[in-house]
Amino acid sequence: MVVHSQSAALDHCSLIKTCKPTATVFNGIPVVNLRDPQAKTLIVKACEEFGFFKLVNHGVPMEFISELETEALRFFNLPQSDKDKAGPPDPFGYGCKMIGSNGDVGWVEYLLLNTNPQITSHQTHTVFRENPESFRSAVNDYVQAVQRMAFEVVELMADGLRIEPRDALSRLLRDDKSDSCFRLNHYPPCPELQALSGRNLIGFGEHTDPQIISVLRSNNTSGLQICLKDKTWVSVPPDQTSFFINVGDALQVMTNGRLRSVRHRVLADPRNSRLSMIYFGGPPLSEKIVPFPSLMAKGEESLYKEFTWWEYKTSAYKSRLADYRLGLFEKRSASAAAGL
């Protein structure tokens, strides 16, 4: 998810899109036990089919999750004037309702925090300075535990794909210059608008995440939806004790399309607030995003032009949320270029 929001909160919701509530709760989300001997195979299968799976027995202490949820809710329940001190985002910091600089809006407020101590972020420092030490401690404990789990997930993924060395992905996330970040999203309830229109507000519009991998955890309020291969939108049953793993655009390119980044969105709940925590694992800015040679059959060509993470990230910042960002980086076949 690439977000560069502005500080001014919208006083009116007329610009926020709505959609009809869906009764389609999808119970076919793949579930992977991280300690299962077959986890590497199940992870690859899930990422090929859905670009998404639920991870259980993940090893992240529940007390870290609970402590961070408590601290996050304390922040989001502050008076608006206090929250605004953590903004405007640069892109790190506090943002409200405005998503990107190209007109996208949603029923959401958020904190975007830098997770790499090698990269200086004034707003991340401001957030930690203006909040109790317990907030910084909760964020650090949680992020470090989730990072360790994410490293393990992508190493199992490499095993399942037979990529050598097995740390080919995890080294990018472990790198001192890794462009990774952490996001807290809060979707307040909005019963008045739902009652008036009978429709749900879009909390965060449909998009794919640009990074390598995203690790999501939320409370037990529903709202997350993914788009299946047949273009059907389905609701993901919430599970506050588990994590959901998303394939990002960079990983799609690095596997030459074998693993597909998942298109997803969040609908605001009319009665209950939704809180989600997302770690976005990105490579260093200078990293070339190209398919792994071991995944390419003899004579197979890359589906994508060669580019760096910085080039793709810069392009993503200029796009609308729902744009197919990888389209600008796909190679066109000779027949397509000729219009055949």
Sine and cosine of phi, psi and omega as CSV:
sin_phi,cos_phi,sin_psi,cos_psi,sin_omega,cos_omega
0.00,0.00,0.82,-0.57,0.04,-1.00
-0.93,-0.38,0.85,-0.52,-0.09,-1.00
-0.70,-0.71,0.73,-0.68,0.11,-0.99
-0.70,-0.72,1.00,0.03,-0.16,-0.99
-1.00,-0.06,0.31,-0.95,0.07,-1.00
-0.98,-0.19,0.30,-0.95,-0.19,-0.98
-0.99,0.16,-0.47,0.88,-0.13,-0.99
-0.95,0.31,0.83,-0.55,0.07,-1.00
-0.97,0.23,0.57,-0.82,0.03,-1.00
-0.99,0.17,0.75,-0.66,0.01,-1.00
-0.99,0.11,-0.35,0.94,-0.02,-1.00
-0.86,-0.51,0.48,-0.88,-0.07,-1.00
-0.96,-0.26,0.16,0.99,-0.09,-1.00
-0.90,0.43,-0.40,0.92,-0.01,-1.00
-0.99,0.12,-0.26,0.97,-0.06,-1.00
-0.99,0.14,0.79,-0.61,-0.03,-1.00
-0.94,0.35,0.41,-0.91,0.07,-1.00
-0.80,-0.59,0.24,-0.97,0.12,-0.99
-0.52,-0.86,0.36,-0.93,0.00,-1.00
-0.93,0.36,0.68,-0.74,0.05,-1.00
-0.86,0.51,0.62,-0.78,0.04,-1.00
-0.95,-0.32,0.66,-0.75,0.02,-1.00
-1.00,-0.05,0.04,1.00,-0.06,-1.00
-0.99,0.14,1.00,-0.09,0.11,-0.99
-1.00,-0.07,0.85,-0.52,-0.12,-0.99
-1.00,-0.01,0.89,-0.45,-0.01,-1.00
-0.99,-0.16,0.21,0.98,-0.02,-1.00
-0.98,-0.19,0.24,0.97,0.04,-1.00
-0.89,0.47,0.80,-0.59,0.03,-1.00
-0.88,0.48,0.65,-0.76,0.04,-1.00
-0.89,-0.45,0.81,-0.59,-0.02,-1.00
-0.88,-0.48,0.81,-0.59,0.14,-0.99
-1.00,0.06,0.88,-0.48,-0.08,-1.00
-0.87,0.50,-0.40,0.92,-0.02,-1.00
-1.00,-0.10,0.04,1.00,0.02,-1.00
-0.94,0.33,0.76,-0.65,0.05,-1.00
-0.84,0.54,-0.40,0.92,0.01,-1.00
-1.00,-0.08,0.20,0.98,-0.10,-0.99
-0.83,0.56,-0.66,0.76,-0.06,-1.00
-0.89,0.46,-0.62,0.78,0.01,-1.00
-0.95,0.32,-0.67,0.75,-0.02,-1.00
-0.92,0.39,-0.59,0.81,0.02,-1.00
-0.90,0.44,-0.74,0.68,-0.01,-1.00
-0.89,0.45,-0.69,0.72,0.01,-1.00
-0.87,0.50,-0.69,0.72,0.01,-1.00
-0.90,0.43,-0.65,0.76,-0.03,-1.00
-0.96,0.29,-0.48,0.88,0.08,-1.00
-0.95,0.32,-0.65,0.76,-0.09,-1.00
-0.99,0.11,-0.68,0.73,-0.13,-0.99
-0.86,-0.52,-0.39,0.92,-0.16,-0.99
0.93,0.36,0.43,0.90,-0.22,-0.97
-0.21,-0.98,0.63,-0.77,0.12,-0.99
-0.34,-0.94,0.30,-0.95,0.07,-1.00
-0.99,-0.12,0.70,-0.72,-0.03,-1.00
-0.93,-0.37,0.82,-0.57,0.04,-1.00
-0.88,-0.48,0.21,-0.98,-0.06,-1.00
0.78,0.62,0.72,0.69,-0.18,-0.98
-1.00,0.10,-0.30,0.95,0.06,-1.00
1.00,0.07,-0.02,1.00,0.07,-1.00
-0.99,0.15,0.85,-0.52,-0.06,-1.00
-0.85,0.53,0.72,-0.69,-0.01,-1.00
-0.90,0.43,-0.47,0.88,0.01,-1.00
-0.92,0.39,-0.53,0.85,0.06,-1.00
-0.91,0.41,-0.66,0.75,0.00,-1.00
-0.91,0.42,-0.73,0.69,-0.03,-1.00
-0.90,0.43,-0.67,0.74,-0.01,-1.00
-0.90,0.43,-0.66,0.75,0.00,-1.00
-0.93,0.36,-0.63,0.77,0.03,-1.00
-0.87,0.48,-0.66,0.75,0.03,-1.00
-0.88,0.48,-0.72,0.69,-0.02,-1.00
-0.92,0.39,-0.64,0.77,-0.01,-1.00
-0.90,0.43,-0.69,0.72,0.00,-1.00
-0.92,0.40,-0.58,0.82,0.07,-1.00
-0.87,0.50,-0.69,0.72,0.02,-1.00
-0.90,0.44,-0.76,0.65,-0.09,-1.00
-0.93,0.36,-0.30,0.95,0.06,-1.00
-1.00,0.01,0.00,1.00,0.07,-1.00
-0.92,0.39,0.37,-0.93,0.13,-0.99
-0.83,0.55,0.53,-0.85,-0.06,-1.00
-0.83,0.56,-0.61,0.79,-0.02,-1.00
-0.89,0.45,-0.56,0.83,0.03,-1.00
-0.95,0.31,-0.65,0.76,0.02,-1.00
-0.91,0.42,-0.60,0.80,-0.04,-1.00
-0.90,0.44,-0.32,0.95,0.05,-1.00
-0.90,0.43,-0.39,0.92,0.01,-1.00
-1.00,0.04,0.09,1.00,0.02,-1.00
-0.83,-0.55,-0.06,-1.00,-0.09,1.00
-0.96,0.29,0.40,-0.91,-0.04,-1.00
-0.92,0.39,0.49,-0.87,-0.07,-1.00
-0.81,-0.59,0.37,0.93,0.12,0.99
-1.00,0.08,-0.08,1.00,0.02,-1.00
-0.97,0.26,0.47,-0.88,-0.01,-1.00
0.86,-0.51,-0.31,-0.95,-0.07,-1.00
-1.00,-0.07,0.70,-0.71,0.09,-1.00
-0.69,-0.73,0.38,-0.92,-0.05,-1.00
-0.59,-0.81,0.90,-0.43,0.16,-0.99
0.95,0.31,-0.53,0.85,0.00,-1.00
-1.00,-0.02,0.81,-0.58,-0.08,-1.00
-0.89,-0.46,0.96,-0.29,-0.04,-1.00
0.98,0.18,0.01,-1.00,-0.07,-1.00
-0.96,-0.29,0.23,0.97,-0.09,-1.00
-0.88,-0.47,0.38,0.93,0.15,-0.99
0.98,-0.20,-0.02,1.00,0.02,-1.00
-0.97,0.22,0.68,-0.73,0.04,-1.00
-0.70,-0.71,0.38,-0.93,0.02,-1.00
-0.40,-0.92,0.28,-0.96,0.01,-1.00
-1.00,0.09,0.97,0.26,-0.11,-0.99
-0.44,-0.90,0.54,-0.84,0.25,-0.97
-0.80,-0.60,0.43,-0.90,-0.15,-0.99
-0.43,-0.90,0.27,-0.96,0.24,-0.97
-0.84,-0.54,0.81,-0.58,0.10,-1.00
-0.93,-0.37,0.83,-0.55,-0.13,-0.99
-0.84,-0.54,0.61,-0.79,0.08,-1.00
-0.97,0.23,0.71,-0.70,-0.01,-1.00
-0.96,-0.29,-0.04,1.00,-0.04,-1.00
-0.96,-0.27,0.93,-0.36,-0.03,-1.00
-0.89,0.45,-0.26,0.96,0.03,-1.00
-0.97,0.23,-0.27,0.96,-0.02,-1.00
-0.95,-0.31,0.84,-0.55,-0.05,-1.00
-0.99,0.11,0.77,-0.64,0.08,-1.00
-0.75,-0.66,0.92,-0.39,0.00,-1.00
-0.85,0.53,-0.68,0.74,-0.08,-1.00
-0.95,0.31,-0.56,0.83,0.08,-1.00
-0.89,0.45,-0.68,0.73,0.06,-1.00
-0.88,0.48,-0.64,0.76,-0.01,-1.00
-0.89,0.45,-0.69,0.72,0.01,-1.00
-0.85,0.53,-0.74,0.67,-0.02,-1.00
-0.93,0.37,-0.59,0.81,-0.02,-1.00
-0.93,0.36,-0.61,0.79,-0.09,-1.00
-1.00,0.08,-0.04,1.00,-0.02,-1.00
-0.86,-0.52,0.32,-0.95,-0.01,-1.00
-0.85,0.52,0.44,-0.90,0.03,-1.00
-0.85,0.53,-0.47,0.88,0.02,-1.00
-0.88,0.48,-0.48,0.88,0.03,-1.00
-0.93,0.37,-0.77,0.64,0.02,-1.00
-0.86,0.52,-0.69,0.73,-0.02,-1.00
-0.88,0.47,-0.68,0.73,-0.01,-1.00
-0.90,0.43,-0.67,0.74,0.02,-1.00
-0.90,0.45,-0.74,0.67,-0.05,-1.00
-0.89,0.46,-0.71,0.71,0.00,-1.00
-0.87,0.49,-0.71,0.70,-0.04,-1.00
-0.91,0.40,-0.77,0.64,-0.08,-1.00
-0.89,0.46,-0.68,0.73,0.00,-1.00
-0.89,0.45,-0.64,0.77,0.02,-1.00
-0.93,0.38,-0.65,0.76,0.01,-1.00
-0.93,0.36,-0.61,0.79,0.06,-1.00
-0.87,0.49,-0.71,0.71,0.01,-1.00
-0.86,0.51,-0.66,0.75,0.03,-1.00
-0.91,0.41,-0.66,0.75,0.01,-1.00
-0.89,0.45,-0.64,0.77,0.06,-1.00
-0.86,0.52,-0.67,0.74,-0.01,-1.00
-0.91,0.40,-0.64,0.77,-0.01,-1.00
-0.89,0.46,-0.74,0.68,-0.06,-1.00
-0.96,0.29,-0.42,0.91,0.10,-1.00
-0.95,0.31,-0.61,0.79,0.12,-0.99
-0.91,0.42,-0.61,0.79,0.06,-1.00
-0.88,0.48,-0.70,0.71,0.04,-1.00
-0.89,0.47,-0.65,0.76,0.06,-1.00
-0.86,0.50,-0.72,0.70,-0.03,-1.00
-0.91,0.42,-0.52,0.86,0.01,-1.00
-1.00,0.00,-0.10,0.99,-0.04,-1.00
0.88,0.47,0.67,0.74,0.08,-1.00
-1.00,0.03,0.75,-0.66,0.05,-1.00
-0.89,-0.45,0.68,-0.74,-0.12,0.99
-0.96,0.27,0.23,-0.97,-0.09,-1.00
-0.94,0.34,-0.24,0.97,0.05,-1.00
-0.99,-0.12,0.32,0.95,-0.03,-1.00
-0.86,0.51,-0.55,0.84,0.05,-1.00
-1.00,-0.02,-0.72,0.69,-0.09,-1.00
-0.90,0.43,-0.50,0.86,0.00,-1.00
-0.90,0.44,-0.50,0.87,0.02,-1.00
-0.94,0.35,-0.56,0.83,0.02,-1.00
-0.98,0.17,-0.49,0.87,0.00,-1.00
-0.99,0.15,-0.31,0.95,-0.11,-0.99
-0.82,0.58,0.61,-0.79,0.01,-1.00
-0.86,0.51,-0.40,0.92,-0.01,-1.00
-0.97,-0.25,0.26,0.97,0.02,-1.00
-0.81,0.58,0.76,-0.65,0.00,-1.00
-1.00,-0.05,0.91,0.42,0.00,-1.00
-0.97,-0.24,0.37,-0.93,0.01,-1.00
-0.49,-0.87,0.15,-0.99,-0.07,-1.00
-0.71,-0.70,0.68,-0.73,-0.12,-0.99
-0.75,-0.66,0.70,-0.72,0.16,-0.99
-0.93,-0.38,0.87,-0.50,0.03,-1.00
-0.94,-0.34,0.72,-0.70,0.06,-1.00
-0.83,-0.55,0.84,-0.55,0.01,-1.00
-0.93,-0.38,0.99,-0.16,-0.02,-1.00
-0.92,0.38,0.45,-0.89,0.10,-1.00
-0.93,0.37,0.44,-0.90,0.02,-1.00
-0.61,-0.79,0.95,0.33,-0.10,-1.00
-0.92,0.40,-0.50,0.87,-0.06,-1.00
-0.90,0.44,-0.74,0.67,-0.03,-1.00
-0.93,0.36,-0.60,0.80,0.00,-1.00
-0.91,0.41,-0.62,0.78,-0.01,-1.00
-0.92,0.39,-0.58,0.82,-0.03,-1.00
-0.95,0.30,-0.64,0.77,-0.13,-0.99
-0.95,-0.30,-0.28,0.96,-0.07,-1.00
0.94,0.35,0.27,0.96,-0.03,-1.00
-0.83,-0.56,0.36,-0.93,0.04,-1.00
-1.00,-0.04,0.63,-0.78,0.15,-0.99
-0.95,0.31,0.60,-0.80,0.14,-0.99
-0.97,0.26,0.89,-0.46,0.05,-1.00
-0.97,0.23,-0.76,0.66,0.06,-1.00
-0.62,-0.79,0.86,-0.51,-0.12,-0.99
-0.92,0.38,0.23,-0.97,-0.08,-1.00
-0.88,0.47,0.63,-0.78,-0.04,-1.00
-0.15,-0.99,0.19,-0.98,0.23,-0.97
-0.92,-0.40,0.38,-0.93,0.04,-1.00
-1.00,0.00,0.72,-0.69,-0.08,-1.00
-0.97,0.26,-0.39,0.92,-0.16,-0.99
-0.95,0.30,-0.22,-0.97,0.03,-1.00
-0.97,0.23,-0.77,0.64,-0.08,-1.00
-0.53,-0.85,0.54,-0.84,0.11,-0.99
-0.84,-0.55,0.66,-0.75,0.00,-1.00
-0.86,-0.50,0.92,-0.40,-0.12,-0.99
-0.93,-0.37,0.68,-0.73,0.19,-0.98
-0.70,-0.71,0.66,-0.75,0.02,-1.00
-0.68,-0.73,0.19,-0.98,0.13,-0.99
-0.96,0.27,-0.15,-0.99,-0.12,-0.99
-1.00,0.03,0.33,0.94,0.11,-0.99
-1.00,0.02,0.77,-0.64,-0.01,-1.00
-0.95,0.31,0.10,-0.99,0.02,-1.00
0.52,-0.86,-0.51,0.86,0.00,-1.00
-0.95,0.32,0.73,-0.68,0.08,-1.00
-0.75,-0.66,0.55,-0.83,0.10,-1.00
-0.85,-0.53,0.39,-0.92,0.01,-1.00
-0.98,-0.21,0.84,-0.54,0.00,-1.00
-0.98,0.18,0.11,-0.99,-0.04,-1.00
-0.87,0.49,-0.48,0.88,0.02,-1.00
-1.00,0.07,0.21,0.98,0.04,-1.00
0.97,0.26,0.18,0.98,0.05,-1.00
-0.99,0.16,0.71,-0.70,0.09,-1.00
-1.00,-0.03,0.76,-0.65,0.00,-1.00
-0.75,-0.66,0.50,-0.87,0.01,-1.00
-1.00,0.06,0.68,-0.73,0.03,-1.00
-1.00,-0.06,0.86,-0.50,0.02,-1.00
-0.86,0.50,0.77,-0.64,-0.01,-1.00
-0.94,0.34,0.46,-0.89,0.06,-1.00
-0.45,-0.89,0.98,-0.20,-0.13,-0.99
-0.96,0.29,-0.12,0.99,0.01,-1.00
-0.99,-0.16,-0.08,1.00,-0.08,-1.00
-0.86,-0.50,0.11,-0.99,0.06,-1.00
-0.88,-0.47,0.45,-0.90,0.10,-1.00
-0.89,-0.45,0.74,-0.68,-0.07,-1.00
-0.94,-0.33,0.79,-0.61,0.04,-1.00
-0.95,-0.32,0.69,-0.72,0.22,-0.98
-0.97,0.23,0.73,-0.68,0.04,-1.00
-0.99,-0.16,0.17,-0.99,-0.03,-1.00
-0.85,0.53,-0.66,0.75,-0.03,-1.00
-0.88,0.48,-0.64,0.77,0.01,-1.00
-0.94,0.35,-0.56,0.83,0.07,-1.00
-0.86,0.51,-0.70,0.71,0.01,-1.00
-0.92,0.39,-0.68,0.73,-0.07,-1.00
-0.92,0.40,-0.33,0.94,0.08,-1.00
-0.96,-0.28,0.21,0.98,0.02,-1.00
0.80,0.60,0.65,0.76,0.08,-1.00
1.00,0.04,-0.05,1.00,-0.01,-1.00
-0.91,0.42,-0.69,0.73,0.13,-0.99
-0.98,-0.19,0.70,-0.71,-0.11,-0.99
-0.93,-0.36,0.73,-0.68,0.08,-1.00
-0.92,0.40,0.64,-0.77,-0.12,-0.99
-1.00,-0.06,0.74,-0.67,0.09,-1.00
-0.99,0.12,0.76,-0.65,-0.06,-1.00
-0.55,-0.83,0.22,-0.97,0.01,-1.00
-0.41,-0.91,0.18,-0.98,0.04,-1.00
-0.76,-0.65,0.75,-0.66,0.09,-1.00
-0.98,-0.20,0.69,-0.73,0.05,-1.00
-0.95,0.30,0.60,-0.80,0.03,-1.00
-1.00,0.01,0.70,-0.71,-0.03,-1.00
-0.94,0.35,-0.34,0.94,-0.12,-0.99
-0.89,-0.45,-0.53,0.85,-0.13,-0.99
-0.84,-0.54,0.58,-0.82,0.06,-1.00
-0.98,0.19,0.54,-0.84,0.05,-1.00
-0.90,-0.43,0.74,-0.67,0.06,-1.00
-0.85,-0.53,0.81,-0.58,0.03,-1.00
-0.78,-0.62,0.47,-0.88,-0.03,-1.00
-0.79,-0.61,0.83,-0.56,-0.09,-1.00
-0.75,-0.66,0.82,-0.57,0.15,-0.99
-0.99,-0.15,0.81,-0.58,0.02,-1.00
-0.95,-0.30,0.93,-0.38,-0.02,-1.00
-1.00,0.00,0.94,-0.34,-0.02,-1.00
-0.88,-0.47,0.37,-0.93,0.01,-1.00
-0.99,0.12,0.12,-0.99,0.15,-0.99
-0.86,0.51,0.48,-0.88,-0.06,-1.00
-0.86,0.52,-0.53,0.85,-0.06,-1.00
-1.00,0.10,-0.10,1.00,-0.09,-1.00
-0.91,0.41,0.76,-0.66,0.09,-1.00
-0.98,0.20,0.78,-0.63,-0.02,-1.00
-0.99,-0.14,0.98,-0.20,-0.05,-1.00
-0.64,-0.77,0.39,-0.92,0.03,-1.00
-0.90,0.44,0.58,-0.82,0.09,-1.00
-0.92,0.39,0.77,-0.63,-0.01,-1.00
-0.82,0.57,-0.57,0.82,-0.05,-1.00
-0.92,0.38,-0.28,0.96,0.01,-1.00
-1.00,-0.07,-0.08,1.00,-0.06,-1.00
-0.99,-0.11,0.81,-0.59,0.08,-1.00
-0.94,0.35,0.33,-0.95,0.01,-1.00
-0.85,0.52,0.82,-0.58,0.01,-1.00
1.00,0.08,-0.13,0.99,0.00,-1.00
-0.96,0.28,0.66,-0.75,0.02,-1.00
-0.96,-0.28,0.41,-0.91,0.07,-1.00
-0.92,0.39,0.64,-0.77,0.07,-1.00
-0.98,0.20,-0.14,0.99,-0.14,-0.99
-0.78,-0.62,0.48,-0.88,0.15,-0.99
-0.94,0.35,0.40,-0.92,0.05,-1.00
-0.98,0.21,0.70,-0.71,0.04,-1.00
-0.45,-0.89,0.31,-0.95,0.07,-1.00
-1.00,-0.07,0.30,-0.95,0.05,-1.00
-0.87,0.50,-0.61,0.80,0.03,-1.00
-0.87,0.49,-0.68,0.73,-0.01,-1.00
-0.90,0.43,-0.66,0.75,-0.01,-1.00
-0.94,0.33,-0.68,0.74,0.01,-1.00
-0.88,0.48,-0.68,0.73,0.01,-1.00
-0.88,0.48,-0.67,0.74,0.03,-1.00
-0.90,0.43,-0.65,0.76,-0.02,-1.00
-0.90,0.44,-0.59,0.81,0.02,-1.00
-0.88,0.47,-0.47,0.88,-0.05,-1.00
-1.00,0.05,-0.07,1.00,-0.12,-0.99
-0.99,-0.11,0.25,-0.97,0.20,-0.98
-0.99,0.16,0.38,-0.92,-0.12,-0.99
-0.84,0.54,-0.68,0.73,-0.11,-0.99
-1.00,0.07,-0.03,1.00,-0.02,-1.00
-0.88,0.47,0.52,-0.85,0.14,-0.99
-0.99,0.10,1.00,-0.04,-0.17,-0.98
-0.92,0.39,-0.53,0.85,-0.03,-1.00
-0.94,0.33,-0.27,0.96,-0.02,-1.00
-0.84,0.54,-0.56,0.83,0.00,-1.00
-0.94,0.34,-0.27,0.96,-0.09,-1.00
-0.92,-0.39,0.07,1.00,0.04,-1.00
-0.99,0.16,0.60,-0.80,0.11,-0.99
-0.97,0.22,0.64,-0.77,0.07,-1.00
-0.99,-0.14,0.73,-0.69,0.02,-1.00
-0.93,0.37,0.28,-0.96,0.01,-1.00
-0.86,0.51,-0.64,0.77,-0.02,-1.00
-0.93,0.38,-0.62,0.79,0.01,-1.00
-0.93,0.38,-0.65,0.76,0.00,-1.00
-0.90,0.44,-0.52,0.85,0.01,-1.00
-0.99,0.10,-0.06,1.00,0.02,-1.00
0.98,0.19,0.36,0.93,-0.03,-1.00
-1.00,0.03,0.00,0.00,0.00,0.00
